[in-house]
Amino acid sequence: MRDVIMALIAGLIVGMLFKFLKLPLPAPPVFSAVVGVFGVYFGGVLLEWITKIVQH
């Protein structure tokens, strides 16, 4: 959980820095894009989980 909190804090700092420097944010502006990124990650985790179950 500490990693998640640290990543959130780092993301907030980077987001504020980019906004302060008037740069475009380095993140997808649409919620569906964020959900898509989560889906890619979750798909990888799910495949690892299924692979471990099948091998045992």
C-alpha distance matrix in Angstrom:
0.0 3.8 5.4 5.2 6.4 8.7 9.9 10.8 12.5 14.3 15.4 16.7 18.6 20.1 21.1 22.9 24.5 25.8 27.1 28.7 30.4 31.5 30.0 29.0 25.2 23.7 22.1 23.9 25.5 25.6 23.0 24.4 23.7 19.9 20.1 22.1 19.5 16.9 19.7 20.4 16.8 16.8 20.3 19.5 16.8 19.4 22.1 20.3 19.8 23.5 24.7 23.3 24.9 28.2 28.5 28.2
3.8 0.0 3.8 5.4 5.2 6.1 8.5 9.9 10.6 12.2 14.1 15.4 16.6 18.2 19.8 21.2 22.5 24.2 25.7 26.9 28.6 30.1 28.7 28.1 24.5 23.0 22.0 24.3 26.0 26.6 24.4 26.1 25.0 21.3 22.1 23.9 21.0 18.9 22.0 22.3 18.8 19.4 22.8 21.6 19.2 22.2 24.6 22.7 22.6 26.3 27.2 25.8 27.8 30.9 30.9 30.8
5.4 3.8 0.0 3.8 5.5 5.1 6.0 8.5 9.9 10.4 12.0 14.1 15.3 16.2 18.0 19.9 20.9 22.2 24.1 25.5 26.7 28.1 26.4 25.6 22.1 20.2 19.3 21.7 23.7 24.4 22.5 24.0 22.4 18.9 19.9 21.3 18.1 16.4 19.5 19.3 15.8 17.0 20.2 18.8 16.9 20.1 22.3 20.4 20.9 24.5 25.2 24.2 26.4 29.3 29.2 29.5
5.2 5.4 3.8 0.0 3.8 5.5 5.1 6.2 8.7 9.9 10.4 12.3 14.3 15.2 16.2 18.3 19.9 20.9 22.3 24.1 25.6 26.6 25.0 23.8 20.1 18.5 17.1 19.1 20.8 21.3 19.1 20.8 19.5 15.9 16.8 18.6 15.7 13.8 17.2 17.5 14.3 15.2 18.7 17.9 16.1 19.1 21.6 20.3 20.6 24.1 25.2 24.5 26.4 29.3 29.7 30.1
6.4 5.2 5.5 3.8 0.0 3.8 5.4 5.1 6.2 8.6 9.8 10.6 12.4 14.2 15.2 16.6 18.3 19.9 21.1 22.5 24.4 25.6 24.4 23.7 20.1 19.1 17.9 20.2 21.5 22.3 20.3 22.5 21.4 17.7 19.0 21.2 18.4 16.7 20.2 20.8 17.8 18.7 22.3 21.7 19.9 22.7 25.4 24.1 24.2 27.7 28.9 28.1 29.9 32.9 33.3 33.5
8.7 6.1 5.1 5.5 3.8 0.0 3.8 5.4 5.1 6.1 8.5 9.9 10.6 12.2 14.0 15.4 16.4 18.2 19.9 21.0 22.5 24.1 22.9 22.5 19.1 17.8 17.5 20.3 21.8 23.2 21.7 23.8 22.2 18.7 20.5 22.2 19.1 17.9 21.5 21.5 18.5 20.0 23.4 22.3 20.8 24.1 26.3 24.8 25.4 29.0 29.7 29.0 31.2 34.0 34.0 34.5
9.9 8.5 6.0 5.1 5.4 3.8 0.0 3.8 5.5 5.1 6.0 8.5 9.9 10.4 12.0 14.2 15.2 16.2 18.1 19.7 20.9 22.1 20.4 19.7 16.2 14.5 13.9 16.7 18.5 19.9 18.6 20.5 18.6 15.3 17.3 18.7 15.5 14.7 18.4 18.2 15.4 17.4 20.6 19.6 18.7 21.9 24.0 22.9 23.8 27.1 27.9 27.6 29.9 32.4 32.7 33.5
10.8 9.9 8.5 6.2 5.1 5.4 3.8 0.0 3.8 5.5 5.0 6.1 8.7 9.9 10.3 12.3 14.1 15.2 16.4 18.1 19.9 20.8 19.6 18.7 15.0 14.2 13.2 15.7 16.8 18.1 16.6 19.1 17.7 14.2 16.3 18.4 15.7 14.8 18.5 19.0 16.7 18.2 21.6 21.3 20.3 23.1 25.6 24.9 25.5 28.7 29.9 29.7 31.6 34.3 34.9 35.6
12.5 10.6 9.9 8.7 6.2 5.1 5.5 3.8 0.0 3.8 5.4 5.1 6.2 8.6 9.8 10.7 12.3 14.3 15.4 16.4 18.4 19.9 19.1 18.9 15.6 15.2 15.0 18.0 18.8 20.6 19.5 22.2 20.8 17.5 19.9 21.8 19.1 18.5 22.3 22.6 20.2 21.9 25.2 24.7 23.7 26.7 29.0 28.1 28.8 32.1 33.1 32.8 34.8 37.5 37.9 38.5
14.3 12.2 10.4 9.9 8.6 6.1 5.1 5.5 3.8 0.0 3.8 5.5 5.2 6.1 8.5 10.0 10.5 12.2 14.2 15.2 16.5 18.2 16.9 16.9 13.8 12.9 13.4 16.7 18.1 20.3 19.7 22.2 20.1 17.2 19.9 21.3 18.2 18.2 21.9 21.6 19.4 21.7 24.7 23.8 23.3 26.5 28.5 27.5 28.7 31.9 32.6 32.5 34.8 37.2 37.4 38.4
15.4 14.1 12.0 10.4 9.8 8.5 6.0 5.0 5.4 3.8 0.0 3.8 5.4 5.1 6.0 8.5 9.8 10.4 12.1 14.0 15.3 16.2 14.7 14.1 10.7 9.9 9.8 13.1 14.3 16.5 16.1 18.6 16.6 13.8 16.8 18.2 15.4 15.8 19.5 19.4 17.7 20.0 22.9 22.5 22.3 25.3 27.3 26.9 28.1 31.0 31.9 32.2 34.4 36.6 37.2 38.3
16.7 15.4 14.1 12.3 10.6 9.9 8.5 6.1 5.1 5.5 3.8 0.0 3.8 5.5 5.1 6.2 8.5 9.9 10.6 12.1 14.2 15.2 14.6 14.3 11.1 11.6 11.6 14.5 14.8 17.1 16.7 19.8 18.3 15.5 18.5 20.4 18.1 18.2 22.0 22.4 20.7 22.7 25.8 25.7 25.3 28.1 30.4 30.0 31.0 33.9 35.1 35.2 37.2 39.6 40.3 41.3
18.6 16.6 15.3 14.3 12.4 10.6 9.9 8.7 6.2 5.2 5.4 3.8 0.0 3.8 5.4 5.2 6.1 8.6 9.9 10.4 12.2 14.1 13.7 14.4 11.8 12.3 13.3 16.7 17.2 19.9 20.0 22.9 21.0 18.5 21.7 23.3 20.6 21.1 24.8 24.8 23.1 25.4 28.4 27.9 27.6 30.7 32.7 32.1 33.2 36.3 37.1 37.2 39.5 41.8 42.2 43.2
20.1 18.2 16.2 15.2 14.2 12.2 10.4 9.9 8.6 6.1 5.1 5.5 3.8 0.0 3.8 5.5 5.0 6.1 8.5 9.7 10.5 12.1 10.8 11.4 8.8 8.9 10.6 14.2 15.1 18.1 18.7 21.3 19.0 16.9 20.4 21.4 18.7 19.8 23.4 23.0 21.6 24.3 27.0 26.4 26.6 29.7 31.4 31.0 32.5 35.4 36.0 36.4 38.8 40.9 41.3 42.6
21.1 19.8 18.0 16.2 15.2 14.0 12.0 10.3 9.8 8.5 6.0 5.1 5.4 3.8 0.0 3.8 5.5 5.2 6.2 8.6 10.0 10.5 9.5 9.4 6.5 7.8 8.8 12.0 12.2 15.3 16.0 19.0 17.0 15.1 18.7 20.0 17.9 19.0 22.5 22.6 21.7 24.1 26.7 26.7 27.0 29.8 31.7 31.7 33.0 35.7 36.7 37.3 39.4 41.5 42.2 43.6
22.9 21.2 19.9 18.3 16.6 15.4 14.2 12.3 10.7 10.0 8.5 6.2 5.2 5.5 3.8 0.0 3.8 5.5 5.1 6.0 8.6 9.7 10.1 11.0 9.1 11.2 12.4 15.4 14.9 18.1 18.9 22.1 20.4 18.6 22.0 23.6 21.5 22.5 26.1 26.3 25.3 27.6 30.3 30.3 30.4 33.2 35.2 35.1 36.3 39.1 40.1 40.6 42.7 44.9 45.5 46.8
24.5 22.5 20.9 19.9 18.3 16.4 15.2 14.1 12.3 10.5 9.8 8.5 6.1 5.0 5.5 3.8 0.0 3.8 5.4 5.0 6.2 8.5 8.6 10.6 9.4 11.0 13.3 16.6 16.7 20.1 21.3 24.1 22.0 20.4 24.0 25.1 22.8 24.1 27.6 27.3 26.3 29.0 31.5 31.1 31.5 34.5 36.1 35.9 37.4 40.2 40.9 41.4 43.8 45.8 46.2 47.6
25.8 24.2 22.2 20.9 19.9 18.2 16.2 15.2 14.3 12.2 10.4 9.9 8.6 6.1 5.2 5.5 3.8 0.0 3.8 5.5 5.2 6.1 5.1 6.8 6.1 8.1 10.8 13.8 13.9 17.5 19.3 21.9 19.5 18.5 22.3 23.0 21.0 22.8 26.0 25.6 25.1 27.9 30.2 29.9 30.7 33.6 35.1 35.2 36.9 39.4 40.1 40.9 43.2 45.0 45.6 47.3
27.1 25.7 24.1 22.3 21.1 19.9 18.1 16.4 15.4 14.2 12.1 10.6 9.9 8.5 6.2 5.1 5.4 3.8 0.0 3.8 5.4 4.9 5.9 7.3 7.0 10.2 12.0 14.4 13.5 17.0 18.8 21.8 20.0 19.1 22.7 23.9 22.3 23.9 27.1 27.2 26.9 29.4 31.8 31.9 32.6 35.2 37.0 37.3 38.7 41.2 42.2 43.1 45.1 47.0 47.8 49.4
28.7 26.9 25.5 24.1 22.5 21.0 19.7 18.1 16.4 15.2 14.0 12.1 10.4 9.7 8.6 6.0 5.0 5.5 3.8 0.0 3.8 5.4 7.7 10.3 10.5 13.3 15.5 18.1 17.3 20.8 22.5 25.6 23.7 22.7 26.3 27.5 25.7 27.2 30.6 30.5 30.0 32.5 35.0 34.9 35.5 38.2 40.0 40.0 41.5 44.1 45.0 45.7 47.9 49.9 50.5 52.0
30.4 28.6 26.7 25.6 24.4 22.5 20.9 19.9 18.4 16.5 15.3 14.2 12.2 10.5 10.0 8.6 6.2 5.2 5.4 3.8 0.0 3.8 5.5 9.0 10.2 12.6 15.4 18.2 17.8 21.5 23.6 26.2 24.0 23.3 27.1 27.8 25.9 27.9 31.0 30.6 30.2 33.1 35.2 34.9 35.8 38.7 40.1 40.2 42.0 44.5 45.1 46.0 48.3 50.1 50.6 52.3
31.5 30.1 28.1 26.6 25.6 24.1 22.1 20.8 19.9 18.2 16.2 15.2 14.1 12.1 10.5 9.7 8.5 6.1 4.9 5.4 3.8 0.0 3.8 6.7 8.8 11.8 14.3 16.4 15.4 19.1 21.6 24.2 22.2 22.0 25.7 26.4 24.9 27.1 30.0 29.8 29.8 32.6 34.6 34.7 35.8 38.3 39.8 40.2 42.0 44.3 45.1 46.2 48.4 50.0 50.8 52.6
30.0 28.7 26.4 25.0 24.4 22.9 20.4 19.6 19.1 16.9 14.7 14.6 13.7 10.8 9.5 10.1 8.6 5.1 5.9 7.7 5.5 3.8 0.0 3.8 6.3 8.6 11.6 13.8 13.6 17.3 19.9 22.1 19.7 19.7 23.4 23.7 22.1 24.5 27.3 26.7 26.9 29.9 31.6 31.6 32.9 35.5 36.7 37.2 39.2 41.4 42.0 43.2 45.5 47.0 47.7 49.6
29.0 28.1 25.6 23.8 23.7 22.5 19.7 18.7 18.9 16.9 14.1 14.3 14.4 11.4 9.4 11.0 10.6 6.8 7.3 10.3 9.0 6.7 3.8 0.0 3.8 6.4 8.6 10.3 10.0 13.8 16.5 18.5 16.1 16.4 20.1 20.3 19.0 21.6 24.1 23.8 24.3 27.1 28.7 29.0 30.5 32.8 34.1 34.8 36.7 38.7 39.5 40.9 43.1 44.4 45.3 47.4
25.2 24.5 22.1 20.1 20.1 19.1 16.2 15.0 15.6 13.8 10.7 11.1 11.8 8.8 6.5 9.1 9.4 6.1 7.0 10.5 10.2 8.8 6.3 3.8 0.0 3.8 5.5 7.9 8.1 11.8 14.0 16.2 13.8 13.4 17.2 17.7 16.1 18.4 21.2 21.0 21.2 23.9 25.8 26.1 27.3 29.7 31.2 31.8 33.5 35.6 36.6 37.8 39.9 41.5 42.4 44.2
23.7 23.0 20.2 18.5 19.1 17.8 14.5 14.2 15.2 12.9 9.9 11.6 12.3 8.9 7.8 11.2 11.0 8.1 10.2 13.3 12.6 11.8 8.6 6.4 3.8 0.0 3.8 7.0 9.0 12.2 14.0 15.6 12.5 12.1 15.8 15.7 13.6 16.2 18.9 18.2 18.3 21.4 23.0 23.0 24.4 26.9 28.1 28.7 30.6 32.7 33.4 34.7 37.0 38.4 39.2 41.2
22.1 22.0 19.3 17.1 17.9 17.5 13.9 13.2 15.0 13.4 9.8 11.6 13.3 10.6 8.8 12.4 13.3 10.8 12.0 15.5 15.4 14.3 11.6 8.6 5.5 3.8 0.0 3.8 6.2 8.9 10.3 11.9 9.0 8.4 12.1 12.4 10.6 13.0 15.8 15.5 15.8 18.5 20.3 20.8 22.0 24.3 25.8 26.6 28.3 30.3 31.3 32.7 34.6 36.1 37.2 39.1
23.9 24.3 21.7 19.1 20.2 20.3 16.7 15.7 18.0 16.7 13.1 14.5 16.7 14.2 12.0 15.4 16.6 13.8 14.4 18.1 18.2 16.4 13.8 10.3 7.9 7.0 3.8 0.0 3.8 5.6 7.7 8.7 5.9 6.6 10.1 10.1 9.5 12.2 14.3 14.5 15.6 17.9 19.4 20.4 21.9 23.7 25.1 26.5 28.1 29.7 30.9 32.6 34.3 35.6 37.0 39.0
25.5 26.0 23.7 20.8 21.5 21.8 18.5 16.8 18.8 18.1 14.3 14.8 17.2 15.1 12.2 14.9 16.7 13.9 13.5 17.3 17.8 15.4 13.6 10.0 8.1 9.0 6.2 3.8 0.0 3.8 6.8 8.8 7.5 8.3 11.4 12.3 12.4 14.5 16.6 17.4 18.6 20.4 22.1 23.5 24.8 26.3 28.0 29.5 30.8 32.3 33.9 35.5 36.9 38.4 40.0 41.8
25.6 26.6 24.4 21.3 22.3 23.2 19.9 18.1 20.6 20.3 16.5 17.1 19.9 18.1 15.3 18.1 20.1 17.5 17.0 20.8 21.5 19.1 17.3 13.8 11.8 12.2 8.9 5.6 3.8 0.0 3.8 5.5 5.5 6.9 9.0 10.1 11.3 13.1 14.6 16.0 17.5 18.8 20.3 22.2 23.5 24.5 26.4 28.3 29.2 30.5 32.4 34.2 35.2 36.6 38.5 40.3
23.0 24.4 22.5 19.1 20.3 21.7 18.6 16.6 19.5 19.7 16.1 16.7 20.0 18.7 16.0 18.9 21.3 19.3 18.8 22.5 23.6 21.6 19.9 16.5 14.0 14.0 10.3 7.7 6.8 3.8 0.0 3.8 5.4 5.1 6.3 8.7 10.0 10.7 12.3 14.5 15.6 16.3 18.2 20.4 21.2 22.0 24.3 26.1 26.7 28.0 30.2 31.7 32.6 34.2 36.2 37.7
24.4 26.1 24.0 20.8 22.5 23.8 20.5 19.1 22.2 22.2 18.6 19.8 22.9 21.3 19.0 22.1 24.1 21.9 21.8 25.6 26.2 24.2 22.1 18.5 16.2 15.6 11.9 8.7 8.8 5.5 3.8 0.0 3.8 5.4 5.0 6.1 8.7 9.8 10.2 12.4 14.3 14.9 16.0 18.5 19.8 20.2 22.2 24.4 25.1 26.0 28.1 30.0 30.8 32.0 34.2 36.0
23.7 25.0 22.4 19.5 21.4 22.2 18.6 17.7 20.8 20.1 16.6 18.3 21.0 19.0 17.0 20.4 22.0 19.5 20.0 23.7 24.0 22.2 19.7 16.1 13.8 12.5 9.0 5.9 7.5 5.5 5.4 3.8 0.0 3.8 5.4 4.9 6.4 8.7 9.6 10.7 12.7 14.1 15.2 17.1 18.7 19.7 21.2 23.2 24.4 25.5 27.2 29.2 30.3 31.5 33.4 35.3
19.9 21.3 18.9 15.9 17.7 18.7 15.3 14.2 17.5 17.2 13.8 15.5 18.5 16.9 15.1 18.6 20.4 18.5 19.1 22.7 23.3 22.0 19.7 16.4 13.4 12.1 8.4 6.6 8.3 6.9 5.1 5.4 3.8 0.0 3.8 5.3 5.2 6.3 8.6 10.1 10.9 12.3 14.2 15.8 16.8 18.1 20.2 21.7 22.6 24.2 26.0 27.5 28.8 30.3 32.1 33.7
20.1 22.1 19.9 16.8 19.0 20.5 17.3 16.3 19.9 19.9 16.8 18.5 21.7 20.4 18.7 22.0 24.0 22.3 22.7 26.3 27.1 25.7 23.4 20.1 17.2 15.8 12.1 10.1 11.4 9.0 6.3 5.0 5.4 3.8 0.0 3.8 5.4 5.0 6.1 8.7 9.9 10.2 11.9 14.3 15.1 15.7 18.0 19.9 20.5 21.7 23.9 25.5 26.3 27.9 29.9 31.5
22.1 23.9 21.3 18.6 21.2 22.2 18.7 18.4 21.8 21.3 18.2 20.4 23.3 21.4 20.0 23.6 25.1 23.0 23.9 27.5 27.8 26.4 23.7 20.3 17.7 15.7 12.4 10.1 12.3 10.1 8.7 6.1 4.9 5.3 3.8 0.0 3.8 5.4 4.9 6.3 8.8 9.7 10.3 12.6 14.3 14.9 16.5 18.7 19.8 20.7 22.5 24.5 25.6 26.6 28.6 30.6
19.5 21.0 18.1 15.7 18.4 19.1 15.5 15.7 19.1 18.2 15.4 18.1 20.6 18.7 17.9 21.5 22.8 21.0 22.3 25.7 25.9 24.9 22.1 19.0 16.1 13.6 10.6 9.5 12.4 11.3 10.0 8.7 6.4 5.2 5.4 3.8 0.0 3.8 5.3 5.2 6.4 8.6 9.9 11.1 12.7 14.2 15.7 17.2 18.7 20.2 21.5 23.3 24.8 26.1 27.6 29.6
16.9 18.9 16.4 13.8 16.7 17.9 14.7 14.8 18.5 18.2 15.8 18.2 21.1 19.8 19.0 22.5 24.1 22.8 23.9 27.2 27.9 27.1 24.5 21.6 18.4 16.2 13.0 12.2 14.5 13.1 10.7 9.8 8.7 6.3 5.0 5.4 3.8 0.0 3.8 5.5 5.1 6.0 8.4 10.0 10.5 11.9 14.1 15.5 16.3 18.1 19.9 21.3 22.5 24.2 25.9 27.4
19.7 22.0 19.5 17.2 20.2 21.5 18.4 18.5 22.3 21.9 19.5 22.0 24.8 23.4 22.5 26.1 27.6 26.0 27.1 30.6 31.0 30.0 27.3 24.1 21.2 18.9 15.8 14.3 16.6 14.6 12.3 10.2 9.6 8.6 6.1 4.9 5.3 3.8 0.0 3.8 5.4 5.0 5.9 8.6 9.8 10.1 12.0 14.2 15.0 16.0 18.0 19.8 20.7 22.0 24.0 25.8
20.4 22.3 19.3 17.5 20.8 21.5 18.2 19.0 22.6 21.6 19.4 22.4 24.8 23.0 22.6 26.3 27.3 25.6 27.2 30.5 30.6 29.8 26.7 23.8 21.0 18.2 15.5 14.5 17.4 16.0 14.5 12.4 10.7 10.1 8.7 6.3 5.2 5.5 3.8 0.0 3.8 5.6 5.1 6.4 8.9 9.9 10.8 12.7 14.4 15.5 16.7 18.8 20.3 21.2 22.8 25.0
16.8 18.8 15.8 14.3 17.8 18.5 15.4 16.7 20.2 19.4 17.7 20.7 23.1 21.6 21.7 25.3 26.3 25.1 26.9 30.0 30.2 29.8 26.9 24.3 21.2 18.3 15.8 15.6 18.6 17.5 15.6 14.3 12.7 10.9 9.9 8.8 6.4 5.1 5.4 3.8 0.0 3.8 5.4 5.3 6.4 8.7 10.1 11.0 12.6 14.5 15.6 17.1 18.8 20.3 21.5 23.4
16.8 19.4 17.0 15.2 18.7 20.0 17.4 18.2 21.9 21.7 20.0 22.7 25.4 24.3 24.1 27.6 29.0 27.9 29.4 32.5 33.1 32.6 29.9 27.1 23.9 21.4 18.5 17.9 20.4 18.8 16.3 14.9 14.1 12.3 10.2 9.7 8.6 6.0 5.0 5.6 3.8 0.0 3.8 5.4 5.0 6.0 8.5 9.9 10.4 12.1 14.1 15.4 16.5 18.3 20.0 21.5
20.3 22.8 20.2 18.7 22.3 23.4 20.6 21.6 25.2 24.7 22.9 25.8 28.4 27.0 26.7 30.3 31.5 30.2 31.8 35.0 35.2 34.6 31.6 28.7 25.8 23.0 20.3 19.4 22.1 20.3 18.2 16.0 15.2 14.2 11.9 10.3 9.9 8.4 5.9 5.1 5.4 3.8 0.0 3.8 5.5 5.0 6.1 8.7 9.8 10.5 12.2 14.3 15.4 16.4 18.3 20.3
19.5 21.6 18.8 17.9 21.7 22.3 19.6 21.3 24.7 23.8 22.5 25.7 27.9 26.4 26.7 30.3 31.1 29.9 31.9 34.9 34.9 34.7 31.6 29.0 26.1 23.0 20.8 20.4 23.5 22.2 20.4 18.5 17.1 15.8 14.3 12.6 11.1 10.0 8.6 6.4 5.3 5.4 3.8 0.0 3.8 5.4 5.2 6.3 8.7 10.0 10.6 12.6 14.5 15.5 16.6 18.8
16.8 19.2 16.9 16.1 19.9 20.8 18.7 20.3 23.7 23.3 22.3 25.3 27.6 26.6 27.0 30.4 31.5 30.7 32.6 35.5 35.8 35.8 32.9 30.5 27.3 24.4 22.0 21.9 24.8 23.5 21.2 19.8 18.7 16.8 15.1 14.3 12.7 10.5 9.8 8.9 6.4 5.0 5.5 3.8 0.0 3.8 5.5 5.2 6.3 8.7 9.9 10.8 12.6 14.5 15.6 17.1
19.4 22.2 20.1 19.1 22.7 24.1 21.9 23.1 26.7 26.5 25.3 28.1 30.7 29.7 29.8 33.2 34.5 33.6 35.2 38.2 38.7 38.3 35.5 32.8 29.7 26.9 24.3 23.7 26.3 24.5 22.0 20.2 19.7 18.1 15.7 14.9 14.2 11.9 10.1 9.9 8.7 6.0 5.0 5.4 3.8 0.0 3.8 5.4 5.0 6.2 8.5 10.0 10.7 12.3 14.3 15.8
22.1 24.6 22.3 21.6 25.4 26.3 24.0 25.6 29.0 28.5 27.3 30.4 32.7 31.4 31.7 35.2 36.1 35.1 37.0 40.0 40.1 39.8 36.7 34.1 31.2 28.1 25.8 25.1 28.0 26.4 24.3 22.2 21.2 20.2 18.0 16.5 15.7 14.1 12.0 10.8 10.1 8.5 6.1 5.2 5.5 3.8 0.0 3.8 5.4 5.1 6.0 8.6 9.9 10.5 12.2 14.4
20.3 22.7 20.4 20.3 24.1 24.8 22.9 24.9 28.1 27.5 26.9 30.0 32.1 31.0 31.7 35.1 35.9 35.2 37.3 40.0 40.2 40.2 37.2 34.8 31.8 28.7 26.6 26.5 29.5 28.3 26.1 24.4 23.2 21.7 19.9 18.7 17.2 15.5 14.2 12.7 11.0 9.9 8.7 6.3 5.2 5.4 3.8 0.0 3.8 5.5 5.1 6.3 8.7 10.0 10.6 12.6
19.8 22.6 20.9 20.6 24.2 25.4 23.8 25.5 28.8 28.7 28.1 31.0 33.2 32.5 33.0 36.3 37.4 36.9 38.7 41.5 42.0 42.0 39.2 36.7 33.5 30.6 28.3 28.1 30.8 29.2 26.7 25.1 24.4 22.6 20.5 19.8 18.7 16.3 15.0 14.4 12.6 10.4 9.8 8.7 6.3 5.0 5.4 3.8 0.0 3.8 5.5 5.3 6.4 8.8 10.2 11.1
23.5 26.3 24.5 24.1 27.7 29.0 27.1 28.7 32.1 31.9 31.0 33.9 36.3 35.4 35.7 39.1 40.2 39.4 41.2 44.1 44.5 44.3 41.4 38.7 35.6 32.7 30.3 29.7 32.3 30.5 28.0 26.0 25.5 24.2 21.7 20.7 20.2 18.1 16.0 15.5 14.5 12.1 10.5 10.0 8.7 6.2 5.1 5.5 3.8 0.0 3.8 5.5 5.1 6.2 8.6 10.2
24.7 27.2 25.2 25.2 28.9 29.7 27.9 29.9 33.1 32.6 31.9 35.1 37.1 36.0 36.7 40.1 40.9 40.1 42.2 45.0 45.1 45.1 42.0 39.5 36.6 33.4 31.3 30.9 33.9 32.4 30.2 28.1 27.2 26.0 23.9 22.5 21.5 19.9 18.0 16.7 15.6 14.1 12.2 10.6 9.9 8.5 6.0 5.1 5.5 3.8 0.0 3.8 5.5 5.2 6.2 8.8
23.3 25.8 24.2 24.5 28.1 29.0 27.6 29.7 32.8 32.5 32.2 35.2 37.2 36.4 37.3 40.6 41.4 40.9 43.1 45.7 46.0 46.2 43.2 40.9 37.8 34.7 32.7 32.6 35.5 34.2 31.7 30.0 29.2 27.5 25.5 24.5 23.3 21.3 19.8 18.8 17.1 15.4 14.3 12.6 10.8 10.0 8.6 6.3 5.3 5.5 3.8 0.0 3.8 5.5 5.3 6.4
24.9 27.8 26.4 26.4 29.9 31.2 29.9 31.6 34.8 34.8 34.4 37.2 39.5 38.8 39.4 42.7 43.8 43.2 45.1 47.9 48.3 48.4 45.5 43.1 39.9 37.0 34.6 34.3 36.9 35.2 32.6 30.8 30.3 28.8 26.3 25.6 24.8 22.5 20.7 20.3 18.8 16.5 15.4 14.5 12.6 10.7 9.9 8.7 6.4 5.1 5.5 3.8 0.0 3.8 5.6 5.5
28.2 30.9 29.3 29.3 32.9 34.0 32.4 34.3 37.5 37.2 36.6 39.6 41.8 40.9 41.5 44.9 45.8 45.0 47.0 49.9 50.1 50.0 47.0 44.4 41.5 38.4 36.1 35.6 38.4 36.6 34.2 32.0 31.5 30.3 27.9 26.6 26.1 24.2 22.0 21.2 20.3 18.3 16.4 15.5 14.5 12.3 10.5 10.0 8.8 6.2 5.2 5.5 3.8 0.0 3.8 5.5
28.5 30.9 29.2 29.7 33.3 34.0 32.7 34.9 37.9 37.4 37.2 40.3 42.2 41.3 42.2 45.5 46.2 45.6 47.8 50.5 50.6 50.8 47.7 45.3 42.4 39.2 37.2 37.0 40.0 38.5 36.2 34.2 33.4 32.1 29.9 28.6 27.6 25.9 24.0 22.8 21.5 20.0 18.3 16.6 15.6 14.3 12.2 10.6 10.2 8.6 6.2 5.3 5.6 3.8 0.0 3.8
28.2 30.8 29.5 30.1 33.5 34.5 33.5 35.6 38.5 38.4 38.3 41.3 43.2 42.6 43.6 46.8 47.6 47.3 49.4 52.0 52.3 52.6 49.6 47.4 44.2 41.2 39.1 39.0 41.8 40.3 37.7 36.0 35.3 33.7 31.5 30.6 29.6 27.4 25.8 25.0 23.4 21.5 20.3 18.8 17.1 15.8 14.4 12.6 11.1 10.2 8.8 6.4 5.5 5.5 3.8 0.0
